[in-house]
Amino acid sequence: MKYVALFFLLMTFSCKSQTNDCSKFRTGTFKYIDSNNLETTIIRTDSTQTEFNNHNDIKIISKVNWISDCEFVLTYKDILNYSNKENIIGEKINVKILESKEQTYLCHVKSSSLDSKIEITKVE
């Protein structure tokens, strides 16, 4: 019995929790499939994110405010080729990276009108 207890104790100390390396997703070019099953491209710098979809020509420009390595807030600054943008400019979207792999990450995206999980792939 004491060997079983010793085994579990050793396993507890030897198991390392999975950590997300979110810093590699801070900047770059990314792609994801949106809710309409269309591919969307993101180009992100430390302070700005531009998101566009070639199928509808809508281009969203947002300010990026990093809260931690795995969490940031997007604030819509401008939306091109969208008629009702006055209602969206200034809206904030909270993004939290939940899991990361080599070239992809799963994030939770939440705003007043959106609450979903999205898998995003880094392409550059």
Salt bridges, closest charged atoms under 4 A:
GLU39 OE1 - LYS31 NZ 3.58
ASP46 OD1 - ARG26 NE 3.15
ASP69 OD1 - ARG26 NH1 3.90
ASP78 OD1 - LYS85 NZ 3.12
ASP115 OD1 - HIS108 NE2 2.50
